[in-house]
Amino acid sequence: MDGELVEKTDVTLKHSKVQGSLYFYWRSYRDSSGHGGSVYTDVPCRTNKQGRSPDVAYLTSALVAQYGDAKVLPQSFPLSAEIVSPTDFAEDVIAKAKEYLESGGEEVWLVFPENQWVIVVTETSRQVFTSSETVSTQKVLSGFSISVDELFA
């Protein structure tokens, strides 16, 4: 698989709903906060190992100016989210987060719809957020937060 774009084939209704919600909330916050940049779904990037396509991704204004017309972002997105499917293996999901961080990414959200968990991973921290808690960005799209319950509503 190294060097190839890995395609997800096990997307569920719940997966797609959470992906759409996270895209909506990140984009709405980007618009209301004046951060600029762009929010995407299923968008291609290159990591140090292979082509990837995060479920939701945010690109800063500076990187949009630099790479906005590229067919594929030549690095990881600063902020990426992966919606974890029931058939995904924990080791694979963690390896994907590490791969993003080692390829220019600063923050990765691992979103678990079945358990309603969000794990936010940066180079220096890993935080788990569950029902009745509020998850927030740690390094990118600063100031964004949402209750876990609202994200999965």
NUSE-39232 format. One line per field, with one value per residue (C-alpha): x, z, y. Coordinates in Angstrom, 1 decimal. Each point is the difference from the previous one (the first is absolute). Layout:
NUSE-39232
xx: [X; ...];
zz: [Z; ...];
yy: [Y; ...];
END
This chain:
NUSE-39232
xx: [0.0; 2.9; 0.1; -3.6; -3.2; -2.0; -3.7; -2.7; -2.6; -1.9; -1.7; -3.3; -2.9; 1.3; 3.5; -1.3; -2.2; 2.8; 2.3; -2.6; -0.5; 3.7; 0.4; -2.9; 1.2; 3.6; -1.1; -2.5; 2.6; 2.5; -2.5; -1.1; 3.5; 1.7; 2.7; -0.2; 1.4; -2.1; -1.8; -0.3; -1.4; 1.7; 2.8; 3.4; 3.3; 3.5; 1.6; 3.6; -1.3; -2.9; -3.1; -2.7; -3.4; -1.2; -3.7; 0.0; 3.0; 0.8; 2.6; 1.3; -0.2; 3.7; -0.1; -3.0; 2.0; 2.9; -1.8; -3.6; 0.2; 1.9; -1.7; 1.4; 1.3; 3.8; -0.1; -2.6; -2.6; 0.7; -3.3; -1.5; -2.8; -0.5; -3.5; 0.8; -2.2; -0.9; 2.2; 3.1; 2.8; 1.3; 3.7; -0.8; -1.9; 2.8; 2.6; -1.9; -0.1; 3.8; 0.5; -1.9; 2.0; 3.3; -0.9; -0.8; -3.2; -0.4; -3.2; -2.1; -3.5; -0.9; -3.8; -1.7; -3.8; -0.9; 1.5; -0.4; 3.6; 2.3; 3.8; 2.0; 3.6; 2.9; 3.7; 0.1; -3.4; -2.9; -3.3; -3.3; -3.4; -3.2; -3.7; -0.9; 3.5; 1.1; 2.7; 2.1; 2.8; 3.5; 2.2; -1.8; -3.3; 0.6; -3.0; -2.3; -1.9; -3.2; -1.7; 0.5; -3.7; -0.7; 2.5; -1.6; -3.7];
zz: [0.0; 0.5; -2.9; -0.9; 0.7; 2.4; -0.7; 2.8; -1.0; 3.3; 0.3; 1.9; 0.4; 3.5; -1.4; -2.7; 2.3; 2.5; -2.9; -1.2; 3.5; 0.7; -3.4; 0.7; 3.5; -1.1; -3.0; 2.0; 2.6; -2.7; -1.5; 3.3; 1.5; -3.0; 0.0; -3.8; -1.7; -1.4; 1.4; -2.1; 0.0; -1.6; -1.4; -1.2; 1.6; 0.0; 3.2; 0.3; -0.8; -2.4; -1.3; 2.6; 0.0; 3.5; 0.6; 1.0; -0.2; 0.5; -1.9; 1.3; -2.1; -0.5; -1.3; -2.2; -1.6; -0.5; -1.1; -0.7; -3.6; 0.4; -0.9; 3.1; 3.1; 0.1; 3.8; 2.8; 0.8; 3.2; 1.4; -1.0; 1.2; -0.6; 0.7; 1.3; -1.4; 2.0; -2.2; 0.5; 2.1; 2.8; -1.0; -3.5; 1.2; 2.4; -2.7; -2.4; 2.6; 0.5; -3.8; -0.3; 2.9; -1.5; -3.4; 1.0; 1.9; 3.3; 1.4; -0.8; 1.3; 0.2; 0.2; 1.2; -0.9; 1.5; 3.5; -0.3; 0.7; -1.5; 0.5; -0.9; -0.8; -0.3; 0.0; 3.7; 1.3; -0.2; 1.5; 0.1; 0.0; 0.7; 0.4; 2.1; -0.6; -2.3; -2.6; -1.3; -2.5; 1.6; -2.6; -3.2; -0.6; 3.5; 2.2; -1.6; 2.4; -0.1; 2.4; -0.8; 0.3; -2.6; -2.4; 0.0; 0.2];
yy: [0.0; 2.4; 2.4; -0.5; 2.0; -2.0; 0.1; -0.6; -2.5; -0.4; 3.4; -0.2; 2.5; 0.9; 0.6; 2.3; 1.9; 0.7; 1.0; 2.5; 1.3; 0.6; 1.6; 2.3; 1.0; 0.6; 2.0; 2.1; 0.7; 1.0; 2.4; 1.5; 0.3; 1.5; -2.6; -0.4; -3.0; -2.9; -3.0; -3.2; -3.5; -3.1; 2.2; -1.5; 0.7; -1.6; -1.3; -1.1; -3.5; 0.2; 1.8; 0.5; 1.6; 1.2; -0.1; 3.7; 2.4; 3.6; 2.0; 3.3; 3.2; 0.0; -3.6; 0.8; 2.8; -2.3; -3.2; 0.9; -0.9; -3.3; -3.2; -1.7; 1.7; -1.0; -0.4; -0.8; 2.5; 2.1; -1.3; -3.4; -2.1; -3.7; -1.5; -3.5; -2.8; -3.1; -2.1; 2.2; -1.4; 2.2; -0.6; 1.3; 3.1; 0.9; -0.6; 2.3; 2.8; -0.4; 0.0; 3.3; 1.6; -1.2; 1.6; 3.6; -0.5; 1.7; -1.4; -3.1; -0.8; -3.7; -0.1; -3.1; 0.2; -3.4; 0.9; 3.7; 0.7; 2.6; -0.4; 3.1; -0.8; 2.5; -0.5; 0.5; -1.1; -2.4; 0.9; -2.0; 1.7; -1.9; 0.7; 3.1; 1.4; 2.8; -0.8; 2.9; 0.6; 0.0; 1.6; 0.8; 1.9; 1.4; 0.6; -2.6; -2.2; -2.1; -2.3; -3.6; -0.6; 2.7; -1.4; -3.4; 1.3];
END
